[in-house]
Amino acid sequence: MKHRYLIVAIAMLVVALGLSAAHAMPEEQAPQVWVARVDGVIDPPLATFLTKTMARAAEANAVALIIELDTPGGLDSSMRQIIQGELAAPIPVVIYVWPEGARSASAGVYIMMGADVAAMAPKTNLGAAQPVSLGGEMDEEMKKKVVNDAAAYMRGLAQGSGRNADWAEQAVRESVSLTAEEALAQNVIDFVAADRSSLLAQMDGFTTKAKGLELRTAGAEVVEVGMSWWERLLHVLANPEIAFILLTIGIYGIIFELQTPGLGVGGVLGGLCILLGLYSLQILPVNYLGLALMVLAVGLFVAELFVQSYGLLAVGGTVALVFGGLLLFDVPDFLRVSWWVLGTVGACTLGFFALVLTAAMRARRAQPQTGRESVVGMRAVVVRPLDPIGTVRLQGELWRAVLESAEAEAEPQVQGSGGQQVAESEFSAGETVVVVGLDGLTLRVRREQDEGGFR
């Protein structure tokens, strides 16, 4: 009987454990679609973010990564880094030009042709993918080589993704552009979708040509990923205009610190801006002629502080700074520092030096505030009687003092400290005397004068 109860108890325990295990089993997770937003110039920080995001999405077993794109183009090296990431990703990478009014120009077209799926929102456009010279005007032979290389690269990307390779090559050679509807009609893109939900619905069941992957996006969970604050900061610093402004502010700070010595706000702020600007110089292609002009500008600004050129050196430095900013970066024209930024910086620089020079001239004309001259003529209060040597209080400080007679030059009396003539009369504590000189740390004082002479 006891064995029967034991068997029943064991059976009940097994059933209970089975139910608990069944309850603890997770439900089948819904497929995930990762979404990343790209807005602005294609630069190294952005390329690094996108390639890392592709790897993270693959590790999370996402069914696809959608990159919502709005870009005027960017750097060739960053573009190729993104395309290599697209081709190597084990999951479908979708480029979606969004929102309405967005564009995918220049480097953005190459990135779209390398994607597994290319889509656009209505009222968007793509095209104008002809390479731009970064080192000035190219001769015809060099230009031909560059264009042929870019056209072959674009054509290969389009063919690999099953898109219109002829138009892709034309976009490079002739800088043609298309609207979303025209791109769909000419087999340049795969879908036109008004929003993300419409895109997910249209992509469901689509098989990519390059990788042969079938998308299952219906009912997928959308996971939005964005750049961290540090990545966003690096992306901002990669902007040539921001870099130029930071370098200029750094120059202002250093000049201000030289004008008013002492490690203060100007020195700290200037040093920080210079460091951030140097980071920008590290990640952006630099034209050394522009950099040399900016170094020349700094030299002229520093010389202005020590040479009375009446502003001529400051004007020359401003001209060098403006042209240095114009030539500083080897980037396409649409990425160069704009003229309105250069003009604003030039005007601010001239205004800055006008204030600095005015303050310097005012300081030169001002009476000395330290040393022997600063105490002559001041009134002091006797603390220890002067007979003829004692102690006085001057501006809250105690000084050793010797009493000098006003008639010392005409009628010498008692020799005092330092060989000075001193009076024989005593000054009591609390009386007021006037400082007439300073010998080392000893004040020479005499009676206070009024209109009638001495009193």
Phi, psi and omega in degrees: 000317180295323179294325180295316179296323180294318179296317179297318180297318179295319180297318179296322179295318179297316179298317180296317178296322178296317178296320180295319179294320180295321179292327183281343181294128182291148175288156180298125185286139178292146180298148182249140171242120179273144181229127177237144183253132178236118182223115178120198186288142174281109184226174183304315178299321180291319179297319178297317179300315184291319180294322176294321180295322176300316180293318180294320179296322178293319178296329179275005180059037176292146181282342178191158172240119178260126176251109179278118195244137170210101186214145173275355183124198180171208186276141183298317182297320179291321178300314182293327176297318179294317181296319177299322176295320178299313184292329183272345184295134179282357178243160179294132175253122185251126174257122185235109179284111188204151002275191177302136184093353179282171179215160172228095186248159173053245182300332179297328179293316178301316181298321178294319181292334179274353183280158176288324178226134177240128182219157180220149172275156176302153178063032172242170180212162176216158177138199181055063186253018178292134181297147182249136179293136178258343184247033181096189181290134177265150173286168187299321181294316180293318179299320179298318180296316182296315181294318179297319179296315180293322180295319179294320179297314180296317181297319178296320178296316181294317179296320180296332180262004178074033181247177185290098183289329180296315179293322180301318178292322178297325179297330178279314186282328186239000179056040179282160180227161180223151168279173181299314182294320178294321179296321178292317181295329182263013178059038175269329177233174184258328184215152165243118184227134183289329181209181184294319180298318178296322179295316179298321180293318182289327183284340184302121181090356180285138179250125181285145183282315187294317185252351180065033182262134178265128182274134174238084187253355179293126179073013182287148176281130181268125178244110180272131178237142181225171179288144174289168181299326180291318178294322177295320178298315179296323178296320178293318182293338179283358177280123182304323180293317177297318180298316181296318180296319179297316179297321180293316178298322177299320177296316177304313183298317180294317179298317179297322180291325176292326180288324180235084187305153183120128184290091181245204183298318181300315181293317181293311180296318179297316179297319179296315180295322177297318180296316178295321177295323178294327175298317178299320178296333181287324186262348179253147177292125188255137171266119188289338174294315177298319179295320179296322178296322179291323176295319176299320179299317179298317179299319178293321179296316180295319179297327180298331181287336186245351180240132180277083179261004181057037174092354182295319178294323178295320178295315177299320177296323179295318178298315179297322180295316181296311180290330174296318177295326180293324185257003191295322186244135174273079181229163176303159185304322183288351178257352183291162177297125185288159181294328181291327175291316179298317179295318179296316179296319179298315179295317179296323180295315178297318177297320179299313181287332174298318178292317181297314181293323177298317179295322180293317179294323178295322180292323179294325181280341185288155176291146178300141182252359178223166177087195185301316185293336186288337184258342181295130181096349178282157178260139179232157180252131181291128177255315176241128187311138178271113184216058354269000181253137180198208183230139176232160176252121181236113180052045176083358181246147178271131180234148168283134185224150175235136184276125180250131181283140178294336181261021186298322183293323183278323187220087182305144179235243187269135177289130178250193181298135179076012178080010181278149177284134182232157181275155180274340182285154184259143174255128182275163178299139179097344179283161183253137177231165179247135179282127179245353180183171181220121175246099183066244178252018180246127177276141170258124186233161175213177181296149178286134182269153168230189183297334182273001182115230181265152178226000000 
